[in-house]
Amino acid sequence: MGMSGGKAASGGRRRRGVPRYAAMADINMTPFIDVMLVLLIIFMVAAPLLATGVPIDVPQTSAGPINVDQKPVAVAIDEKGQITLQDQPVQPEELVAKLTAMAKSGFDERVYVRGSKQVNYGRIAEVMAIITTAGFKKVALITESNQK
């Protein structure tokens, strides 16, 4: 009357090949994917808000885009003829002093002038004359490309 193996020896039911308390080696990817999708939505919504500047309706031309490595010095003239330098409103008398202080490479700094379609061209020419008279040689007009 010996013991017969199987159930009595193991102390209970046991399925073959599957341990009772096994370590799980899988990574649950669902929370990771949820966090990535939330971050993607946040960045998609926030990206347009990062673009700063004075909203100006510039003329359109067929010229191609320019290559710029660093942030350029930009002078904008809005519909009312008011001048802004790097998003800060300035008076025409202060423009040269602030522009000279802002130019990192001196008078060789490239200065971009953006003018609204509605502003008189004489006002844009006046601002460009102020800049070139101060000694800046590289003054350029900014337009939008009409490629649609």
FIDRENTI-808877 format. One record per residue (C-alpha): chain; x, y, z; residue in one letter. Coordinates in steps of 0.02 Angstrom, whole numbers, m for minus. Example, Ala and Ser with C-alpha at 12.3 -4.5 7.8 and 13.67 -1.06 7.14 Angstrom:
# residues 2
SITE chaine     c1     c2     c3 residu
SITE      A    615   m225    390      A
SITE      A    684    m53    357      S
END
This chain:
# residues 148
SITE chaine     c1     c2     c3 residu
SITE      A      0      0      0      M
SITE      A    120    118    m52      G
SITE      A     89    289   m109      M
SITE      A     45    310   m285      S
SITE      A    130    463   m364      G
SITE      A     43    607   m450      G
SITE      A    m83    705   m348      K
SITE      A    m34    658   m173      A
SITE      A    150    694   m198      A
SITE      A    125    869   m266      S
SITE      A     m5    923   m139      G
SITE      A   m141    976   m260      G
SITE      A   m188    996   m438      R
SITE      A    m59   1058   m555      R
SITE      A    m62   1089   m740      R
SITE      A     81   1024   m841      R
SITE      A    215   1147   m900      G
SITE      A    139   1304   m821      V
SITE      A    213   1356   m655      P
SITE      A     91   1426   m526      R
SITE      A    182   1591   m489      Y
SITE      A    282   1640   m642      A
SITE      A    367   1807   m670      A
SITE      A    291   1909   m811      M
SITE      A    423   1966   m936      A
SITE      A    310   2074  m1046      D
SITE      A    306   2264  m1039      I
SITE      A    135   2343  m1039      N
SITE      A    144   2465  m1185      M
SITE      A    m29   2542  m1166      T
SITE      A     17   2678  m1038      P
SITE      A    173   2721  m1137      F
SITE      A     73   2743  m1298      I
SITE      A    m57   2848  m1206      D
SITE      A     76   2966  m1139      V
SITE      A    157   2983  m1311      M
SITE      A     m9   3024  m1394      L
SITE      A    m48   3157  m1262      V
SITE      A    125   3235  m1286      L
SITE      A    102   3233  m1475      L
SITE      A    m64   3325  m1460      I
SITE      A     10   3453  m1339      I
SITE      A    156   3491  m1456      F
SITE      A     42   3501  m1608      M
SITE      A    m67   3629  m1520      V
SITE      A     79   3727  m1444      A
SITE      A    187   3739  m1602      A
SITE      A     86   3875  m1690      P
SITE      A     84   3976  m1530      L
SITE      A    275   3983  m1526      L
SITE      A    285   4085  m1685      A
SITE      A    304   4265  m1629      T
SITE      A    296   4423  m1727      G
SITE      A    190   4567  m1779      V
SITE      A     49   4511  m1896      P
SITE      A     80   4602  m2060      I
SITE      A      3   4567  m2229      D
SITE      A    159   4572  m2340      V
SITE      A    153   4573  m2532      P
SITE      A    176   4410  m2628      Q
SITE      A    311   4378  m2757      T
SITE      A    383   4230  m2852      S
SITE      A    552   4240  m2762      A
SITE      A    611   4085  m2668      G
SITE      A    642   4074  m2481      P
SITE      A    806   4137  m2407      I
SITE      A    930   4031  m2308      N
SITE      A    958   4099  m2133      V
SITE      A   1067   4016  m2002      D
SITE      A   1034   4133  m1856      Q
SITE      A    884   4239  m1810      K
SITE      A    888   4392  m1922      P
SITE      A    863   4572  m1869      V
SITE      A    688   4616  m1928      A
SITE      A    607   4785  m1946      V
SITE      A    419   4784  m1979      A
SITE      A    303   4924  m2034      I
SITE      A    119   4893  m1999      D
SITE      A    m37   4962  m2085      E
SITE      A    m31   5121  m1981      K
SITE      A    151   5156  m2026      G
SITE      A    217   5113  m1852      Q
SITE      A    391   5036  m1844      I
SITE      A    433   4881  m1741      T
SITE      A    606   4810  m1714      L
SITE      A    607   4626  m1663      Q
SITE      A    425   4638  m1602      D
SITE      A    460   4797  m1500      Q
SITE      A    382   4960  m1559      P
SITE      A    511   5099  m1588      V
SITE      A    507   5279  m1644      Q
SITE      A    602   5326  m1803      P
SITE      A    725   5427  m1698      E
SITE      A    767   5275  m1589      E
SITE      A    780   5150  m1733      L
SITE      A    965   5177  m1774      V
SITE      A   1023   5168  m1592      A
SITE      A    924   5010  m1555      K
SITE      A    973   4930  m1720      L
SITE      A   1158   4965  m1690      T
SITE      A   1146   4891  m1515      A
SITE      A   1057   4736  m1580      M
SITE      A   1173   4700  m1728      A
SITE      A   1299   4567  m1676      K
SITE      A   1413   4586  m1827      S
SITE      A   1407   4775  m1835      G
SITE      A   1358   4861  m1996      F
SITE      A   1379   4698  m2093      D
SITE      A   1224   4627  m2007      E
SITE      A   1083   4586  m2127      R
SITE      A    924   4685  m2089      V
SITE      A    756   4625  m2155      Y
SITE      A    618   4751  m2182      V
SITE      A    437   4690  m2189      R
SITE      A    304   4813  m2243      G
SITE      A    117   4790  m2251      S
SITE      A     27   4801  m2419      K
SITE      A    m81   4942  m2353      Q
SITE      A     61   5056  m2298      V
SITE      A    123   5189  m2416      N
SITE      A    283   5137  m2507      Y
SITE      A    359   5305  m2463      G
SITE      A    353   5256  m2279      R
SITE      A    447   5094  m2316      I
SITE      A    576   5189  m2419      A
SITE      A    594   5314  m2276      E
SITE      A    631   5176  m2150      V
SITE      A    754   5092  m2270      M
SITE      A    840   5260  m2296      A
SITE      A    858   5280  m2107      I
SITE      A    938   5108  m2095      I
SITE      A   1057   5129  m2242      T
SITE      A   1106   5306  m2189      T
SITE      A   1157   5233  m2020      A
SITE      A   1285   5125  m2113      G
SITE      A   1198   4957  m2134      F
SITE      A   1238   4890  m2308      K
SITE      A   1135   4730  m2312      K
SITE      A    954   4787  m2308      V
SITE      A    824   4673  m2388      A
SITE      A    635   4679  m2414      L
SITE      A    532   4529  m2359      I
SITE      A    386   4467  m2464      T
SITE      A    277   4311  m2463      E
SITE      A    291   4183  m2600      S
SITE      A    133   4166  m2707      N
SITE      A    157   3980  m2740      Q
SITE      A    m11   3902  m2698      K
END
